[in-house]
Amino acid sequence: MLFLLIISNWYLGFKDCLIAILLEISTLLITLLIEKRTFFKGSIYTNITSFH
């Protein structure tokens, strides 16, 4: 019984850690996508303005 309790506690802690890591990675990816999109728009804008 104690063994099961230890395993379940470890699993819950591991699950929380995994969720935290996944959230961290997803927020990082989202910020990278947003930055890349704005950078892309900015570069297109500068290219268009430099043509004139």
C-alpha positions in Angstrom: 0.0 0.0 0.0 2.8 2.4 0.9 4.6 1.5 -2.3 1.4 2.4 -4.3 1.2 5.7 -2.4 4.8 6.6 -3.2 4.3 5.6 -6.9 1.1 7.7 -7.2 2.8 10.7 -5.5 5.8 10.4 -7.8 3.5 10.1 -10.8 1.5 13.2 -9.8 4.6 15.2 -9.3 6.0 14.0 -12.6 2.7 14.9 -14.3 2.8 18.4 -12.9 6.4 18.8 -14.0 5.5 17.6 -17.5 2.6 19.9 -17.7 4.8 22.8 -16.6 7.4 21.9 -19.2 4.8 21.6 -21.9 3.3 25.0 -21.0 6.8 26.6 -21.0 7.6 25.1 -24.5 4.2 26.1 -25.9 4.5 29.7 -24.6 8.0 29.9 -26.1 6.8 28.6 -29.4 3.9 31.1 -29.5 6.1 34.0 -28.7 8.6 32.9 -31.4 5.7 32.7 -33.9 4.4 36.1 -33.0 7.9 37.7 -33.1 8.6 36.0 -36.5 5.3 37.2 -37.9 5.9 40.8 -36.8 9.5 40.6 -38.1 8.2 39.2 -41.4 5.6 42.0 -41.7 8.3 44.6 -40.8 10.7 43.3 -43.5 7.9 43.3 -46.1 7.0 46.8 -45.1 10.6 48.0 -45.4 11.0 46.3 -48.7 7.9 48.0 -50.1 8.9 51.4 -48.7 12.5 51.0 -50.1 11.1 50.4 -53.6 9.4 53.9 -53.7 
